[in-house]
């Protein structure tokens, strides 16, 4: 059978079709998400939902036409962000994405909106979370007059693909908005009301592996899931014994556990079968290497030389990291932390001899690895049996053997990389396969995953 996965990312939209027996990716289509809307507010990060819907719909239609019959469609997408819908299910606002900074603006008594909400509710909330965005918009009269519901972008697309008028959401996305009770598995309406937030704006939560409707072609569509959970589903063969490290634009380390963990470094997100996904996010992740590349390129351009990229030179410099001595100690918190956006990175142990391009390159790469490993150490206190498999995903790992080797050294395990790319779209397809009855369980679905250099 053929399963279609759609992943609506911040910078790209991906559709793939996979074979449910072999796990092979039959076809992949990846197009840029060019929906960003220019705004004069520096903190504001918004996209055009109509453009995203059009792009996603066309991509899905093209795959259906080319690879019919499709047995089920799964959807994932960028978490935390929201848009507003009217009573007919039409978008009446832009999509406020996870990078939106309105929650860090000052609200009252020197506190930001996110800080104020966290203090009042006792929940760890941050800018970009849907409830924080909604609270800011509510206090600043920015909620459209016709708005009756808020939705994630992938829930919106799923609703439109099935001809619905009211969005539904999965716990993986509901929790990403904030003010969601993980243990009771529902929005915390009592806490919302403390802030004057109307709970009726929030969509119905569909728990488990559910089909929300069918396309005009009669294809079952599963409830959309968050891209973090989708990436985990689409990357690891065994959820119970694996750690996933992802280095892309951002970065994160994830693992499944039986009980939630609450601290300032780790987020606990819903998983399946009453379990949880622990996530240690890095806001900078692979961007740290990109920031360093931009620095080197700008220096070369001062000489009027025409240069398009410094990555090949940087990659070459990184190859000698194991024999490099007197290393720089680099903290790659260049973009802050989820709970402390004002925190910044640093470079220390600088001497007259080690302030070199090679030391900087190696220091930034090791700093990225060290940040995620540190978050893993906080997670490991919450588990009885340490994971036995380390899986790596994202271009920062796929394209860099050095980064892969650094993770292997740090975790003491070989890094296994999925043979397929676009893990979130793949995971969404597996989720849909379970929802449609193609697979008996998620474990069976994940068993078709193959890693590079694996028969």
Phi, psi and omega in degrees: 000156181250131179242137181252132176242133178241126177238121181258096182269176181292322184243352179209159177236124186239139172231133173225161175236128182239154175272121187289345180267315185265341185080359182291140172278114182285320181201145176227138174233127182228119181235150179296143171271099185259034188265003181301140179251127179291139178218151179280349179273117185298329184280345189274129177232106186228155178228163183268109183294330179295320179293319179296314180301315180298314181295314182294317181296315179297320180295318179294315180301318181297320179292320179297316181297322185277328189236021177300143007273140174259132187268339177192154179238130175244150184227138169225171181186177182298128186274169173082323187285162181220158165224165182254145181236151175270186185293341178266002180082020179263143180291133179235019179206168169287171171272119176272107189276175184297340180273357183297136188254014183296333180292343178268359177286152183290133179256294179202152178054035178078002181261147175282171177301315181295318180295316179299313181296320179296320181292317182291321187265339186077009179260148178277100182246149182220161177300146184096335176293139185304321180292327178290315177301315181296318179297316177300312181297324179295315182288340182247019176053044182254000178281124181304145184301324183273357184291132176234344180218155168244157188207154168283164181292323182283330172294323178296313180295319178299319178298316181291323179296331183257004177075021180279171178238352181225128184286152169235162184220160178262153178306328180299326178271322179303316180293329182290342179283337183098164181056043176241129181275107185294318184288326177268350176058052178198161176297142181273085186294325180297319179290322177302317183293334174299329181265001181079018180271131180279114182298338183294345177290339187270142185287160175295140181265125176258111185270149177080198182265098186237146172267130183261350181161190180232153176285175177296344177271356181087016181272127178297138178241126179278155174303138181293152179232160179295149184292335177294310178295322179296318179296320178295314179300322185271005183242326188250139178284324183232105184299327188285335187243014188241148168249138175244124171250131180236129176233105176231229174300316171253210178195156177195157173238135187224149174200156182269144179216163180277339184225151180291158178230130183240107169205176188285349184260337189238140173255139175255123183238155180295146172238224179234165176054038177075010179260175184231155175251115176275134184228125173254100186274146171241119183290335182265303178053233181294343179295335180300318179292322178294323178295320179292321178299319179297322178297309180299318182295321180293328177293314180297322181292341175296339179272005183070014175283146179267112182224136184257331180203148177250001184302315180302320179292316180297316179300321179295318179296327185287340186299333181267024187296330184290332181259359181289134180250166178051057187287153171285149176253109186247125170264122186263034177277047184294337181249015181079193177237161182305315181271354181214077185295343181275351180293147184229160179283178181203160174232124181228178185064032180280132176232178179293339185259337186254006177274073185233160177304320181296316179297323178294315180299310180296320181298319180292317179296314179292327177297321177297316179294315183297323181298315180289324179294321179299320179294325177298322181298327176291323179292319188298339178291347186260004185232149181276319182245117181298144177300150182251354183231132177249120180247138180241141178216173182091152183298331179298333177262319181299321187266357184230105176295329180294313179299319178299317180293322179297318178295319179298317179297316186290317183271347181071028179216148174296140178271122176261131182246128179305141180293333178266152174263182179054061186298327181293317177296322179296315179296322177297321178295318178297317179302315180296325178298321177292315181299325183270358178085010176293322175246148178283336183203167176295323179301317178295319180298314183290342181294344180274353179293137176237150178254161178303142180063026178243137180290000000 
